[in-house]
Amino acid sequence: MKNNILIITDYSAPYEGNFIESIKDLHDKAKIEGKEIFYLFPKRAQKIYWIKNLIEKFNFNIYFFKDDTFFDLYKNIKDIVKKQKIDILYTHFCRHKTQLAIKFFNLLHSKVKLVSHFHNHCKTSNNVIKKNFMKIAYKLYEGDLNIGCSKSVESSMPYNKRKTTFVDNAINFNRLDNCSVINQQTSNNKFVILMFGFDYYRKGVDIVIKAIKEINNPNFILKISLASNKEKVKNYICQEFECIPNFIEFLEPINNVGSYYKASDVFISAAREEGFCYSIVEAAYCKTKIISSDIPGVPKDIPGEYIFKSGDYKELKNVILEVYNNNVVDSKLDIAQKYVKENYDISKWSENIIKKLDTL
């Protein structure tokens, strides 16, 4: 049984999000199992408040790497593996350069197992030569185990199927109970639509705006929460729609995101691609009505969820009007909340990950 794990990630978001909540739960479960987890984050994350909190409050053993050169990262990994007697390298949200250094280390030190966790679908080039090259590269450097954040993501992996598996993402629901009162001055007597849109095209910001513009109801307000890329998203909107429509309000990222869900009438996930959509499960827990595109990787099993064809803003318009005109009784929202609590609890995720790691 492997006991010492090094989690390597390029994650440096301004807030913890469900990824860090998942890691914290995994950390606690691993400790109970007699395992010790160490961490390697990019140096740019060193001053982020939640990183400091992990070190000072939760006593996480965190190292930092400069992403200057391939060999600096390789040496960092080699030193930590030797010092902490690491058995497993476990990667999340790694850039190509980071992955290259990790896999190169793994090729030279095959006794240390490599587990890669995929949070989005694997995509290959449309170019036949590039596509075949990538298949060969994936085959040569597939590591020991590849975990998808959903069944859909696992299916997209061009690896030996004996080395692939999946564990559906899950939620720390306690985090969503920590809600503050949101200032509703701009949305009094309004029908509030919430979405997340840091990636303008992938998250389908354009689709939602087109749908609401066609509805043309002054009672509607679209609140877009942006974890990053605020100016970039604004520029994209202005390029496509000439200006920012007056029904749009931008929200700053917050860790107690339950406040946003509970202050909204409906949550829309209009994404064109998702490995697994955390926010749909979060919205269901907060008893907010849900509209989602019909893409792979999106949970479509939640009671009361409305689905529209991905990219079809006219169909989305009709679905929004259906939600707007239909009063959903609290009992139906209670059923959705109960369902996600039973099926997407973070404790089950941690237990399943540990079981997967124990197979190595």
Secondary structure, DSSP 8 states (H G I E B T S, - for coil): ---EEEEEE----SS-HHHHHHHHHHHHHHHHTT-EEEEEEEGGGTT-HHHHHHHHTT--EEEEE--S-HHHHHHHHHHHHHHHT--EEEEES--HHHHHHHHHHHHH-TTSEEEEEESS-----SSHHHHHHHHHHHHHT--SEEEESSHHHHHT--S-GGGEEE----B-HHHHH-------GGGTT-EEEEEE-SSTTTTTHHHHHHHHHHH--TTEEEEEE-SS-HHHHHHHHHHHHSS--TTEEEE---S-THHHHHT-SEEEE--S--S--HHHHHHHHTT-EEEEE--TTS---STT-EEE-TT-HHHHHHHHHHHHHS---HHHHHHHHHHHHHHSBHHHHHHHHHHHHTT-
